[in-house]
Amino acid sequence: KMSVWFPCFFVIIFVLSPFIGQMTDLIFAERELVQSLKEYIEAEELKLEAVKSWADKLDLLTRASTSDPEGFLAHPVNAYKLMKRLNTEWSELESLVLQDPSDGFISNMSVHRQYFPDEEDEKGAAKALLRLQDTYKLDSESFSKGKLPGVRYNAELTVDDCFDMGKLAYNENDYYHSVLWMQQALRQMDSGEDAKTLKADILDYLSYSVYQMGDLPRAIELTRRLVAIDPSHQRAGTNLRYFERLLSKELRDLGRSQQEPADERPIQLDTYERPKDYLPEREVYEALCRGEGVKMTPKRLSRLFCRYQDGNRNPRLLLKPMKEEDEWDSPHIVRFLEALSDEEIEKIKELAKPNLARATVRDPNTGVLTVAHYRVSKSAWLEGEDDPVIARVNQRIEDVTGLSVNTAELLQVANYGVGGQYEPHYDFSRKDEPDAFKSLGTGNRVATFLNYMSDVEAGGATVFPDFGAAIWPRKGTAVFWYNLFKSGEGDYRTRHAACPVLVGSKWVSNKWIHERGQEFRRPCGLTEVD
C-alpha cells in the first residue's frame, strides 16, 4: 500500500530586517516547503495512477463479465476471483482512496458494501476449487492456467492467488492441498511471475506441509532453500534441525547411514496419497462424476427402450404423449424428454431467484431442516398457488407418473454454482430415522422426479454409486425413479449424488412424492422387494 505524506502548510509571519543572513534561512525554509509540496503532488499522482490502472483493469473485466454473467461465472476460477476481489481487493482500494477521502466513491462504496461477499464466502469459493480439483483429478497448473473443459473465458490464477489457496488449506489442517497450491505458487514464481507474496513465505508453508505429508527428505531440502534465502528466519532454522534429527533417527532405525536425495520431481496430484475422509464410496462416486462408471453390457443395453408415454391414456397426454427413455434397467430409471419448455424454465427460475437460500437437509433424528457441508447449493420452494406454471408442472408430474402429488412436497428449485454438489445420500428415510418425515404426515418418499432446467458444460451429473449409473443434465428433460419397493421397504440401491459442477451453472427442480395417496395407484407388493 502506498504511503502518502500530507504536508503541513505554515503561515510564516516575519518582520523585515536589515539582516540578510536571517532572510537566507527563510529562503531555505521555503525551498524545503516547495520540495515537500512536490513530494506530496508526486505521491498523489502515484496514487491516482494506481487507482486508474486498477479501474482500467476492472473496466475491461466487467465489460466481459456483464455481457454474459452466467457464462463468465460458469468458469469456477472466475467465480472464486470475483469473491476474492470483492472481499479483499476492493477493501484495499477503499483504504487507498481514503488517504484523501472522496465522498462520491465512499458513499457509493457504503451502498454496495452490504451486498459484498464476506470472508466466509471467499473461503467457500476456494474450497469449491479444491473440491473440483479432487473430483475431476485436475492438477493445480491446469486450474491456474484455466485449462478446463467447455470454458468460454480465459481465467488464470496468479502466484498470490495460488498462495492464498494453499494458505486456506493450511489453516484448515489440509496439508495435502496446501502442498499442491504452494508448489504451484512456487512454480509460477520461479518462472518469473511478479507477486506481492515473498518466496520465503511460500517455502515456509510448503516445507512444513510436506513434512506433515511424511516426506522428510523433501521437507529438509525445501527448508534449506528457505534458510538460504532468509538466514535469520528463526522458525526455518529450528524446523531444519528438527527435521534432520527425525531423519537421522529414521535412518538409524532402518540400519542405514546415508539418506536418499530428495525427490526433485514437481509435486503433482499423485505424489502423495490423498487422505481418506468420512465418505466410504468417495472413489467410486468421484469416478462416476468423471464418466468412469460401470458400462452396461450389450445384453443389458438391449433391455433399454424409448417409448411414448400417455399416462395410461390420460386425456392430457393423448394428443401429445411424453417421450420416455430408459436410463437404467434395475432399478428402473427413466428420462422424460420435453418435460419442461424454455418458457416454463425461465418462469420457474424467475419465481425462485428472490427466495434462493443455502440448501438444507432434513436431520434424520429430529426431522428439522438444517444446513450441511455435504450439500452445497441454493434452493427455494414453490407452491402451486404461486403461479399457474407451477400448478401445470405439478399436474404434468402426476399425469406422467400416475402418482398423486396432493401429498408430495412443494417443488424445490435448486441452483448449483461453482463446485455445487450434493454428496451420496438417500431420498427416503431409513428404519433408524423413523421421524425424518413425521411432521409432514404423508409417509416416506416413495419416488423422486428430477427436472433438469439447464445444460452444464462440464460436471454436474447425477450418479448412483451402488450400481454405477451416471445421468447427465439435459435442459428440459426429467428423470424419475422409485425410492421404495411396493412393499414399502427402501431400495438402498438408489443412494445417489449430484456431482460438483465443474463449468457452468446447474438448475434443477425436485418433486418428492410421498406414500400417502398412492394406495390405489401403486398397490402394495407381496414380497419385500416387489
C-alpha positions in Angstrom: 0.0 0.0 0.0 1.2 3.5 -0.8 2.1 5.9 1.9 1.1 9.4 1.2 2.6 12.3 3.1 0.3 15.2 3.7 2.4 18.4 4.2 1.6 20.9 6.9 1.4 24.4 5.3 2.6 27.1 7.7 1.7 30.7 7.5 5.1 32.4 8.1 5.0 35.8 9.7 8.1 37.8 9.9 9.3 41.4 10.4 11.5 42.9 7.7 15.0 43.0 8.9 18.1 44.6 7.5 20.0 41.4 8.3 20.1 39.5 5.0 21.5 36.5 6.9 18.2 35.9 8.7 16.3 36.1 5.4 18.5 33.4 3.9 17.2 31.0 6.4 13.7 31.7 5.2 14.8 31.1 1.6 16.0 27.6 2.6 12.8 27.0 4.6 10.7 28.0 1.5 12.8 25.6 -0.6 12.0 22.8 1.8 8.3 23.6 1.7 8.3 23.6 -2.1 10.2 20.3 -2.1 7.7 18.8 0.3 4.8 20.1 -1.8 6.3 18.4 -4.9 6.7 15.2 -3.0 3.0 15.5 -1.9 2.0 16.0 -5.6 4.1 13.2 -6.8 2.6 10.9 -4.1 -0.9 11.9 -5.1 -0.1 11.3 -8.8 1.3 7.8 -8.0 -1.9 7.1 -6.0 -4.1 8.3 -8.9 -2.1 6.2 -11.4 -2.5 3.2 -9.2 -6.3 3.8 -8.9 -6.5 4.5 -12.7 -4.6 1.3 -13.5 -7.0 -0.7 -11.2 -10.0 1.0 -12.8 -8.9 0.3 -16.3 -8.2 -3.4 -15.5 -11.7 -3.8 -13.8 -13.3 -1.9 -16.7 -12.2 -4.5 -19.2 -13.1 -7.3 -16.9 -16.6 -6.1 -16.1 -17.3 -5.5 -19.8 -16.6 -9.1 -20.4 -18.4 -10.4 -17.3 -21.6 -8.3 -17.7 -22.0 -9.2 -21.3 -22.7 -12.8 -20.3 -22.8 -13.1 -16.5 -23.8 -16.7 -16.3 -21.3 -17.8 -18.9 -18.5 -15.8 -17.2 -19.3 -17.2 -13.8 -19.5 -20.7 -15.3 -15.7 -20.8 -15.0 -15.0 -21.7 -11.4 -11.8 -19.6 -11.3 -13.8 -16.5 -12.4 -16.3 -17.2 -9.6 -13.5 -17.6 -7.0 -11.6 -14.5 -8.1 -14.9 -12.4 -8.0 -15.3 -13.4 -4.4 -11.7 -12.6 -3.7 -11.8 -9.2 -5.4 -15.0 -8.0 -3.6 -13.9 -9.3 -0.2 -10.2 -8.3 -0.3 -9.0 -6.1 -3.2 -11.9 -3.6 -3.2 -11.2 -3.0 0.5 -7.5 -2.3 -0.3 -8.7 0.2 -2.9 -11.0 1.8 -0.4 -8.1 2.2 2.0 -6.0 3.8 -0.8 -8.7 6.3 -1.7 -9.4 7.1 2.0 -6.0 8.6 2.2 -7.6 11.6 0.5 -11.3 10.9 1.0 -13.5 11.1 -2.0 -17.1 11.5 -0.9 -18.6 10.1 -4.1 -16.6 6.9 -4.0 -17.0 6.3 -0.3 -20.8 6.9 -0.4 -21.1 4.5 -3.4 -18.9 2.0 -1.6 -21.1 2.2 1.5 -24.3 1.5 -0.5 -22.8 -1.6 -2.2 -20.8 -3.0 0.7 -23.8 -4.6 2.2 -24.1 -6.9 -0.8 -20.4 -7.9 -0.9 -19.3 -11.4 -0.1 -17.6 -11.8 3.2 -14.5 -13.8 4.3 -16.6 -16.9 4.7 -17.9 -16.6 1.1 -14.3 -16.3 -0.2 -13.3 -19.3 1.8 -16.2 -21.3 0.4 -15.3 -20.4 -3.2 -11.7 -21.6 -2.5 -12.9 -24.8 -1.0 -15.1 -25.3 -4.1 -12.0 -25.2 -6.3 -10.3 -27.8 -4.1 -13.4 -30.0 -4.3 -13.3 -29.7 -8.1 -9.6 -30.5 -8.2 -10.2 -33.7 -6.3 -13.3 -34.9 -8.0 -12.1 -34.3 -11.6 -8.4 -35.0 -10.9 -7.2 -31.6 -12.1 -3.7 -30.7 -11.3 -3.0 -27.2 -9.9 -1.4 -26.0 -13.1 -4.4 -26.8 -15.2 -6.5 -24.8 -12.8 -4.1 -22.0 -12.5 -3.9 -21.6 -16.3 -7.6 -22.0 -16.8 -7.3 -25.2 -18.8 -10.8 -26.6 -18.1 -13.3 -28.3 -20.5 -16.0 -26.2 -22.0 -14.9 -22.8 -20.8 -15.6 -19.7 -22.9 -13.5 -17.2 -20.9 -9.8 -17.2 -20.1 -9.1 -17.0 -16.4 -5.8 -17.5 -14.6 -4.6 -17.7 -11.0 -1.6 -15.6 -10.0 1.2 -16.5 -7.6 -0.7 -14.6 -4.9 -4.0 -16.5 -5.7 -2.2 -19.8 -5.5 -0.6 -18.8 -2.3 -3.9 -17.8 -0.8 -5.4 -21.2 -1.8 -2.6 -23.0 -0.2 -2.8 -20.9 2.9 -6.5 -21.5 3.3 -5.9 -25.3 3.1 -3.0 -25.0 5.6 -5.2 -23.1 8.1 -7.8 -26.0 7.8 -5.0 -28.5 8.5 -5.4 -29.7 4.9 -1.8 -30.2 4.2 -2.4 -32.3 1.1 -4.0 -29.3 -0.8 -1.6 -26.9 0.9 1.3 -28.7 -0.7 -0.3 -28.7 -4.2 -1.1 -25.0 -4.2 2.1 -23.8 -2.5 4.0 -25.8 -5.0 2.1 -24.2 -7.9 2.8 -20.7 -6.4 6.5 -21.6 -6.2 6.5 -22.9 -9.8 4.9 -19.7 -11.1 7.3 -17.5 -9.1 10.3 -19.4 -10.3 9.2 -18.9 -13.9 9.5 -15.2 -13.4 6.0 -14.1 -12.5 5.8 -11.0 -10.3 4.0 -11.3 -6.9 3.4 -9.5 -3.6 4.0 -12.8 -1.8 7.5 -13.4 -0.6 9.3 -16.6 -1.8 10.3 -17.2 1.8 6.7 -17.3 2.9 5.8 -19.9 0.2 8.8 -22.1 1.2 7.8 -21.7 4.9 4.3 -23.1 4.3 5.4 -25.6 1.7 8.2 -27.2 3.7 6.1 -27.7 6.8 3.1 -29.1 4.8 5.4 -31.5 3.0 6.7 -32.6 6.4 3.1 -33.2 7.5 2.7 -35.4 4.4 5.6 -37.6 5.7 8.2 -36.6 3.1 11.1 -35.7 5.3 13.9 -35.5 2.6 11.9 -33.1 0.6 10.9 -31.1 3.7 14.6 -30.7 4.6 15.6 -29.6 1.1 12.8 -27.0 1.0 13.7 -25.7 4.4 17.4 -25.4 3.3 16.2 -23.3 0.4 14.3 -21.1 2.9 17.3 -20.7 5.1 19.5 -19.8 2.1 17.0 -17.0 1.2 16.5 -15.8 4.8 19.3 -17.0 7.2 17.7 -15.1 10.1 14.3 -16.9 9.7 14.1 -18.4 13.3 11.4 -20.9 12.6 13.2 -22.2 9.5 16.4 -22.9 11.4 14.6 -24.6 14.2 12.5 -26.7 11.8 15.6 -27.7 9.8 17.4 -29.0 12.9 14.2 -30.9 14.0 13.7 -32.4 10.5 17.3 -33.5 10.3 17.2 -35.2 13.7 14.0 -37.0 12.7 15.5 -38.3 9.5 18.7 -39.4 11.2 16.6 -41.4 13.7 14.6 -43.0 10.9 17.8 -43.9 9.1 19.3 -45.4 12.3 16.1 -47.4 12.9 16.4 -48.7 9.3 20.1 -49.5 9.7 21.2 -47.0 7.1 23.8 -44.3 7.4 23.0 -42.2 4.4 19.8 -40.6 3.3 18.5 -40.8 -0.3 18.4 -37.5 -2.1 15.1 -35.5 -2.1 12.8 -36.2 -4.9 13.3 -33.4 -7.5 10.2 -34.1 -9.5 7.4 -31.4 -9.1 4.7 -32.3 -6.6 1.6 -33.5 -8.5 -1.8 -34.9 -7.6 -0.3 -38.4 -7.4 2.8 -37.5 -5.4 1.2 -38.0 -2.1 -1.9 -40.1 -1.2 -5.0 -38.1 -0.6 -6.2 -38.6 3.0 -9.3 -40.7 3.5 -12.5 -39.0 4.7 -16.0 -39.8 6.1 -17.5 -40.9 2.7 -17.0 -44.7 2.2 -17.7 -44.6 -1.5 -15.7 -41.5 -2.2 -13.5 -43.0 -5.0 -16.5 -44.7 -6.8 -18.6 -41.6 -6.5 -15.9 -39.3 -8.0 -15.0 -41.8 -10.7 -18.6 -41.8 -11.8 -18.6 -38.0 -11.8 -15.7 -38.2 -14.3 -17.6 -40.5 -16.5 -15.6 -43.6 -15.5 -18.7 -45.5 -14.3 -19.7 -49.1 -14.9 -20.5 -49.6 -18.6 -23.6 -51.7 -19.4 -23.1 -55.0 -21.1 -24.7 -55.3 -24.6 -27.3 -57.7 -23.1 -28.4 -55.1 -20.5 -28.4 -52.3 -23.1 -30.7 -54.4 -25.2 -33.3 -54.1 -22.4 -33.4 -50.3 -22.6 -36.1 -48.8 -24.8 -37.7 -45.5 -25.7 -41.5 -45.0 -26.0 -44.3 -42.6 -26.0 -45.9 -42.3 -22.5 -49.6 -41.4 -22.4 -50.1 -42.0 -18.7 -52.4 -44.9 -19.2 -54.4 -43.0 -21.7 -54.6 -39.8 -19.6 -56.7 -37.3 -21.5 -54.0 -34.6 -21.1 -51.4 -36.9 -22.8 -53.4 -38.4 -25.6 -52.8 -35.7 -28.2 -49.2 -35.1 -27.0 -47.7 -38.1 -25.2 -44.5 -37.7 -23.2 -41.3 -39.1 -24.8 -39.7 -41.6 -22.4 -36.3 -43.2 -22.4 -34.9 -45.9 -20.2 -31.7 -44.8 -18.5 -31.2 -47.9 -16.3 -32.8 -51.3 -16.1 -32.6 -52.2 -12.4 -33.5 -50.2 -10.5 -35.6 -48.8 -13.3 -34.7 -45.1 -14.0 -36.4 -43.3 -16.9 -35.8 -39.9 -18.6 -38.7 -37.8 -19.9 -37.9 -35.6 -22.9 -39.5 -32.2 -23.3 -40.7 -32.3 -19.7 -40.4 -28.5 -19.4 -40.4 -25.8 -22.0 -37.9 -23.0 -22.1 -40.6 -20.5 -21.1 -41.6 -22.7 -18.1 -38.0 -23.0 -17.1 -37.4 -19.2 -17.2 -40.6 -18.6 -15.2 -39.7 -21.1 -12.5 -36.2 -19.5 -12.2 -37.8 -16.1 -12.0 -40.1 -17.2 -9.2 -37.3 -18.9 -7.3 -34.5 -16.4 -7.5 -35.8 -13.9 -4.9 -36.1 -16.8 -2.4 -32.9 -18.7 -3.0 -31.1 -19.6 0.2 -28.4 -22.1 1.2 -30.0 -25.6 0.6 -30.8 -27.6 3.7 -31.2 -31.3 4.5 -33.7 -32.9 6.9 -32.0 -34.1 10.1 -32.7 -37.9 10.3 -33.2 -37.8 14.1 -35.3 -34.6 14.5 -36.8 -34.1 11.1 -35.7 -30.5 11.3 -34.2 -28.9 8.1 -30.6 -27.8 8.6 -27.5 -26.7 6.6 -25.0 -29.5 5.8 -21.4 -29.2 4.5 -22.0 -32.1 2.1 -24.8 -30.2 0.3 -23.6 -27.1 -1.5 -26.3 -25.3 -3.4 -29.1 -22.7 -3.1 -32.7 -23.6 -3.2 -36.3 -22.3 -2.9 -39.7 -23.9 -2.5 -42.6 -23.1 -4.8 -46.3 -23.8 -4.3 -48.9 -24.5 -7.0 -50.6 -21.3 -5.9 -47.6 -19.2 -6.6 -48.1 -19.3 -10.4 -50.1 -21.2 -13.0 -46.8 -22.6 -14.3 -46.1 -24.4 -11.0 -49.6 -25.8 -10.9 -49.2 -27.0 -14.5 -45.8 -28.6 -13.8 -47.2 -30.4 -10.7 -50.2 -31.7 -12.8 -47.8 -32.9 -15.5 -45.8 -34.9 -13.0 -48.9 -36.6 -11.7 -50.1 -37.4 -15.2 -46.9 -38.9 -16.4 -46.1 -40.9 -13.3 -49.6 -41.9 -12.4 -48.9 -40.9 -8.8 -50.8 -38.4 -6.7 -48.9 -35.2 -6.0 -51.5 -34.0 -3.4 -49.3 -35.3 -0.6 -46.0 -34.5 -2.4 -43.6 -31.9 -1.1 -43.5 -28.5 -2.7 -41.5 -28.1 -5.9 -37.9 -27.5 -4.8 -35.8 -25.4 -7.2 -32.0 -25.7 -6.7 -29.1 -23.9 -8.2 -25.6 -25.5 -8.1 -22.9 -22.9 -8.9 -19.2 -23.2 -8.7 -18.3 -26.6 -7.1 -22.0 -27.1 -6.2 -22.8 -30.6 -5.1 -24.8 -33.0 -3.0 -22.8 -36.0 -1.8 -24.2 -39.5 -1.9 -27.5 -39.7 0.1 -30.8 -41.4 0.2 -34.0 -39.6 -0.6 -36.1 -41.9 1.6 -35.9 -42.3 5.4 -34.4 -45.5 6.8 -35.5 -47.6 9.7 -33.0 -45.9 12.0 -34.5 -42.5 11.4 -38.3 -43.0 11.7 -39.1 -39.4 12.4 -37.5 -37.9 9.3 -40.8 -37.1 7.6 -43.1 -37.5 10.6 -44.0 -33.8 10.7 -45.3 -34.0 7.2 -47.7 -36.8 8.0 -47.6 -38.2 4.5 -45.3 -41.2 4.9 -42.0 -41.9 3.3 -40.7 -40.6 0.0 -41.9 -43.2 -2.5 -40.4 -41.6 -5.6 -38.2 -38.8 -7.0 -39.0 -36.7 -10.0 -36.0 -34.5 -11.0 -36.3 -31.8 -13.7 -33.1 -30.5 -15.4 -33.5 -26.8 -16.1 -30.1 -26.1 -17.7 -27.3 -27.8 -19.6 -24.0 -28.0 -17.8 -20.8 -27.5 -19.7 -18.8 -29.9 -17.5 -19.6 -32.0 -14.4 -22.9 -31.9 -12.6 -24.0 -35.5 -13.3 -26.5 -37.4 -11.1 -24.7 -40.6 -10.2 -25.7 -43.8 -8.4 -22.5 -45.4 -6.8 -24.2 -48.7 -5.9 -24.7 -49.8 -9.5 -22.6 -47.3 -11.4 -25.1 -45.2 -13.3 -24.3 -41.6 -14.4 -27.1 -39.5 -15.7 -26.0 -36.2 -17.3 -28.1 -33.0 -17.2 -30.0 -32.1 -20.4 -32.1 -29.0 -20.3 -35.9 -29.6 -20.4 -35.6 -33.3 -19.5 -36.5 -35.0 -16.3 -35.6 -38.3 -14.6 -37.8 -40.4 -12.4 -37.2 -43.4 -10.1 -38.8 -45.2 -7.2 -37.1 -45.0 -3.8 -39.3 -47.7 -2.2 -40.3 -51.1 -3.3 -44.0 -51.8 -3.5 -43.7 -53.4 0.0 -42.7 -50.1 1.4 -39.1 -51.2 2.0 -36.4 -48.8 1.0 -34.4 -49.6 -2.2 -30.9 -49.0 -0.9 -29.5 -49.1 -4.4 -31.0 -45.6 -5.1 -28.3 -43.9 -3.0 -27.3 -41.1 -5.3 -25.3 -37.9 -5.6 -25.2 -34.6 -7.5 -21.6 -34.3 -8.8 -19.9 -30.9 -8.4 -20.4 -28.5 -11.2 -17.0 -28.0 -12.9 -18.0 -25.5 -15.5 -21.4 -23.9 -15.8 -24.5 -23.4 -13.6 -26.8 -26.2 -12.9 -30.5 -25.6 -12.3 -32.9 -28.4 -11.2 -36.3 -28.7 -9.7 -37.3 -31.7 -7.5 -40.6 -33.2 -6.7 -40.6 -35.8 -3.9 -43.7 -37.9 -4.0 -44.9 -39.5 -0.7 -46.7 -42.7 0.2 -50.0 -41.3 1.2 -52.5 -41.2 -1.6 -50.7 -43.9 -3.6 -52.6 -46.8 -2.1 -54.7 -47.5 -5.2 -52.3 -46.0 -7.7 -49.3 -48.2 -6.7 -50.7 -51.2 -4.7 -48.5 -53.0 -2.2 -46.4 -55.9 -3.3 -46.5 -59.4 -1.8 -42.8 -59.7 -1.2 -40.2 -57.4 0.4 -38.5 -56.5 -2.9 -41.5 -56.2 -5.2 
